[in-house]
């Protein structure tokens, strides 16, 4: 799917977020990466196989 050189990491790798953005929709809060993953503004992700990665926001110390 990726034609970049070097190729972007596949969606099943831990560094999948390093893939290039191919569709940018800030008004809807998501980006499509060239490896097929959808990354949401809340840091959640939807992978091409339907797997969900829950948001991984940092929490502020009290």
Beta strands, then each sheet from edge to edge (+ up, - down):
strand 1: 21-25
strand 2: 30-33
strand 3: 38-40
strand 4: 45-46
strand 5: 52-53
sheet 1: 1+ 2- 3+ 4- 5+
end
